């Protein structure tokens, strides 16, 4: 494959399979039972192009192959088939050039840090092994710590950092050598709302707008990619099943209608009955206020004509409507429609 | 050298935060040396004196002191390249060899300090007399460490695949204590067991290190030294080959970071 200057990341027919041994149903309880060998394609003949300076979101349920793709792109896993170019370098043949072009943040970001060292000393060590020039290294460490909002805690022990601070330090580590491409694998998983937002804002405003880096951002949080990414790829079972702007992906789900309601005193049997009605495609029910007996419903309808029938159902069942609104389909609707899976919110 | 400096700095800072452990390790070395020195001063092992022409105290102090280098080397690669940090190591533009060398230096400096404590207790309190052949000592120590790093790489490679349970480290530790000529010469064992000693590199390491520390020339220890050189020349590259193969297999299977 010839390298294109337009693309920071380019894969052609990329495939990575795993062999696994699974106990057969008959012998689940036996310690030395026969195990069946299975081959699972975690990344399955994937073609993907990410432009220079793009913030590309890769969305997918757990096990979709997102982390495997990141690990292939950062040279950690050798591909079984196909090719992948990162910054124009082949991940199989030019590993050192690829490593010098990328910063990788794994989903378990605090791995590799030394708990008895402070944040600054940890980064000082990584600056050396990431070949940050000795002249100006100190300034660079302070600069990246300031960028991620850790400057005031630079000399605190790493073991005293909160989960969010550890993740920020991991992000700072990926920036140390100022690589043009960042591979961020679920960078906000397990973080509180404030920390997640701070990291997202930093990526969108500082990394993309100010420094023009290319970012591959994997997540299973739909809101994240909807808010910040130029393009989104939806990955499932090792394949990109849809790829477009967040708005265009939402349009894919616009075939039907979505109604969001808050109802009072609705039984689970009534929810089941609603699910079985003609024209009702999906019903998501969630308790909103147990004391008041309120339930939030999100109903996807096949067409707008089904709506009067649904409202009639509530009337006949004597279910009180507290709130009602018709909604535009969201990226989550598109995601569910495409993958048939639920995702974290 | 820049990278090595930061490896050292990292390890020294980290180590210095465990002050109680540091104190206990020094005390352990002092009392360990005293225990073996008292044993040597009061026990009889005629064959030792006949073979090495040294006192039993000298024999024991050297054995126990230089075993710290071998123990340190044997677990070196497992400690450096573990699942917790392996992925971070492999995605960086720094090679594995730099990681292993950089991560091991502080351990060897500490081990050298421990050896100095053992020898100092022996010399100052129990009249141990050494006549050190510096070149010979450095050569034998390098060969011993090289051989044991080879074993360590084999163990670490197996550990990368099995995640728990490294039979190599266990076997080598057993072989060292029983056949390694650390605390007693194999000649005190039945002949069937003695034979095994001649196939383990520890035997040649401890035989030659005692000789070069008590004044023997390289020429006079040439037969045993040659065997040690040959063993190191086989085990070190073999360890590297096995480690690389296991690492590549784990990368292919995607199980690198599994515990």
Interface residues (C-beta under 8 A of the other chain):
Chain A: X16 X18 X19 X42 X68 X71 X74 X75 X76 X77 X78 X96 X99 X100 X102 X104 X106 X108 X111 X112 X114 X116 X117 X121 X124 X125 X126 X128 X129 X130 X131 X134
Chain B: X2 X3 X5 X6 X7 X9 X10 X13 X14 X17 X18 X84 X85 X87 X88 X89 X90 X91 X92 X93 X94 X98 X99 X248 X251 X252 X253 X254 X256 X257
